[in-house]
């Protein structure tokens, strides 16, 4: 078996994932405005802060647009605790 090409592919995949993470963390988040047109080709990550009570929290979505650029968008949503309440 040819383990060298498989190792090279795995290493490349890991380094690409690490670079996307560093780009996403270094990008300035843009706040979402109601009715804003978004060009989202692929969602990379969604981060929602934990909250012990039902309240509005600011979530963060990292995505790639159709041109391949990585963007970070802040938006507001209800915390997950709200969905558990009657």
C-alpha positions as CSV (number, residue, x, y, z in Angstrom):
1,X,0.0,0.0,0.0
2,X,1.0,3.5,-0.6
3,X,0.8,5.2,2.7
4,X,2.9,8.3,1.8
5,X,0.2,9.8,-0.5
6,X,-2.5,9.1,2.1
7,X,-0.3,10.7,4.8
8,X,0.3,13.8,2.5
9,X,-3.4,14.2,1.9
10,X,-4.3,13.9,5.6
11,X,-1.6,16.5,6.4
12,X,-2.9,18.9,3.7
13,X,-6.4,18.5,5.0
14,X,-5.4,19.3,8.6
15,X,-3.4,22.3,7.6
16,X,-6.2,23.6,5.4
17,X,-8.7,23.2,8.3
18,X,-6.3,25.0,10.6
19,X,-5.9,27.9,8.2
20,X,-9.7,28.3,7.8
21,X,-10.1,28.4,11.5
22,X,-7.4,31.0,11.9
23,X,-8.9,33.1,9.1
24,X,-12.3,32.9,10.6
25,X,-11.1,33.9,14.1
26,X,-9.1,36.8,12.6
27,X,-12.0,38.1,10.6
28,X,-14.0,41.1,11.9
29,X,-17.6,40.1,12.5
30,X,-20.3,42.1,10.7
31,X,-23.6,42.6,12.5
32,X,-26.7,41.4,10.6
33,X,-29.3,43.9,9.6
34,X,-32.9,42.8,8.9
35,X,-33.5,42.3,5.2
36,X,-29.8,42.2,4.4
37,X,-28.9,40.2,1.3
38,X,-26.5,37.5,2.1
39,X,-24.3,35.5,-0.3
40,X,-23.7,32.2,1.6
41,X,-22.3,29.4,-0.3
42,X,-21.2,27.3,2.6
43,X,-21.5,27.6,6.4
44,X,-18.2,26.8,8.1
45,X,-19.3,27.2,11.8
46,X,-22.0,28.6,14.0
47,X,-21.2,29.6,17.6
48,X,-24.0,30.3,20.1
49,X,-23.0,31.3,23.6
50,X,-24.5,29.3,26.5
51,X,-26.9,31.1,28.7
52,X,-28.5,29.9,31.9
53,X,-31.7,31.9,31.3
54,X,-34.1,32.6,28.4
55,X,-32.7,35.7,26.8
56,X,-31.5,37.1,23.5
57,X,-27.8,36.2,22.8
58,X,-25.5,37.2,20.0
59,X,-24.5,34.2,17.8
60,X,-21.7,34.1,15.3
61,X,-21.8,32.4,11.9
62,X,-18.6,31.9,9.8
63,X,-19.3,31.3,6.2
64,X,-17.8,31.3,2.7
65,X,-19.5,33.3,-0.1
66,X,-19.8,32.3,-3.8
67,X,-16.4,34.0,-4.5
68,X,-14.7,31.8,-1.9
69,X,-14.2,34.6,0.7
70,X,-14.6,33.8,4.4
71,X,-16.9,36.2,6.3
72,X,-18.2,36.3,9.9
73,X,-21.7,37.5,10.8
74,X,-23.1,38.4,14.2
75,X,-26.8,37.9,14.7
76,X,-29.2,37.8,17.6
77,X,-31.3,34.8,18.6
78,X,-33.0,33.4,21.7
79,X,-30.9,31.2,23.9
80,X,-31.4,27.4,23.8
81,X,-33.0,27.5,27.2
82,X,-36.0,29.3,25.7
83,X,-36.9,26.3,23.6
84,X,-37.0,24.1,26.7
85,X,-39.6,26.2,28.5
86,X,-43.4,25.9,28.1
